[in-house]
Amino acid sequence: MTSKISRRAFLKGSITAAGSVAVTTGVARAAKSLAKEDIEPLVTVIDISKCVGCEECVYACQESNASKFPEPKKPYPKMYPSTVPVQDWSDKRDTTDRLTPYNWLFIQSATANVNGEEIELTIPRRCMHCENPPCVKLCPWGSAKQEDNGLSRIDPDICLGGSKCKAVCPWHIPQRQTGTGLYLNLLPALAGNGVMYKCDRCYQKLEKGENPACIDACPEDVQVIGPRSKMIEHAHALAKEMNGYIYGENENGGTNTIYVSPVPFDQLTFEKGDGKPHLDQVDNKMANGNNIARAMLIAPLAGAAAAFGKFYKQTKEDE
Amino acid sequence: MSSVHKVRKFVYGITLFFITLSGFGQMPIFARYHISHIPGLGWLAQFYVTHVIHYIFAVILIALCVYAVLDLFLDRKGFVRLTGSGILKGFFILGLVVTGGFMVVKNLPGVYFSHVMIYILDLSHIILCMALLGASAYSLVKRKAWTR
């Protein structure tokens, strides 16, 4: 089921091939627009029952993204008020038991009781790549973006490290490194605090039609990647096969990471906290705002009705 | 001043206050500077709360704008009655509604805007907000009305 070449890359490749045959023709242009409409977000399905916790994916992730890791300069500028926390992971780059600015994927060990027997499961944890990611949508500085293949990523050249993305993320995934980024060139004492880092799904590899490093490095084929509709089908088939459970399909309105587990997720016991995300049910965090957005379409009508009402009343009174 | 005008002025004042406050609440500044630690102001650091409040007052502002513009036309005197500061504030509000509208669309599921587009929208929205606040403060101090 593992697709070596992403759907997007496949479409991109097909478009390039078609384009080379019929460059600048209307046919090529039409093919391109049709292909664009056909793009579906890419989803990864993670089969927890296969994971052996070997951390190959963790090291592959670190290697693939090493050039993106921060190189902060010390001493860090003094920040005001003094309660603003300095978050420095630059001397703890080897940490692999949680998410950090230098570790965007870690293996979470969980235990569960099945028929009176305690079993251990290991779960690769990283950004869920939400379908409607609050980290991207609510960033006040435009530092985060979502691409049409479903990945969300933070631009380290624009991010000021305010950590709002972490606060609004239902899993609090992004991690901050102080002493790096744009804020140093603005008002480092008064605003900003570094750069936020998280899994960007190896976008540089996806652009070349390759899989994210964690997927290819896995000796157990724990993860598969593909178009959303096919991956949802695959996840459900997998869950049916193992009489298992799904997490991520509907959490926060739907994510582009789906876990399949042989044990109900609410029966998993594991350490949660900063850099160690939960697996709880998550409502759609953006739903309230987007529901009110509909009222914005009615607002002009309400204003117009009030104005015409007043005008009608005045005309009646004048008569 | 008629009672309708008084209500309109009151609603505009309340809307401007809360939409600005909740708008600044989109930035992680209230917790950093301990403003949200003041009793009763904790909501300023809750991003989903300020987000919804901002949207609610945006609905009111849009309705109020349409009402005010139509009211000017319907009384047959039109924009001739607007003062210079009134025209300026009107343009700032229009800019805020347009850039805000794009940002609302951006927040819908399945909508992908580029970094540059998001950055331009965010920056122009805050600049327009500061300009409106400046123009409003000037009008208040100099006692400049919206209309002649």
Interface residues (C-beta under 8 A of the other chain):
Chain A: P81 T83 V84 E131 N132 K137 L138 C139 P140 W141 G142 S143 K145 Q146 E147 D148 D155 I158 G162 S163 K164 A167 V168 A191 G253 K285 M286 N288 G289 N290 I292 A293 A295 M296 I298 A299 P300 A302 G303 A304 A306 A307 F308 K310 F311
Chain B: V4 Q26 M27 P28 I29 R32 Y33 H34 F47 Y48 H51 V52 Y55 I56 A58 V59 I60 I62 A63 L64 C65 V66 Y67 A68 L70 D71 L74 D75 G101 V104 K106 N107 L108 P109 G110 Y112 F113 S114 H115 I118 Y119 I120 L121 D122 L123
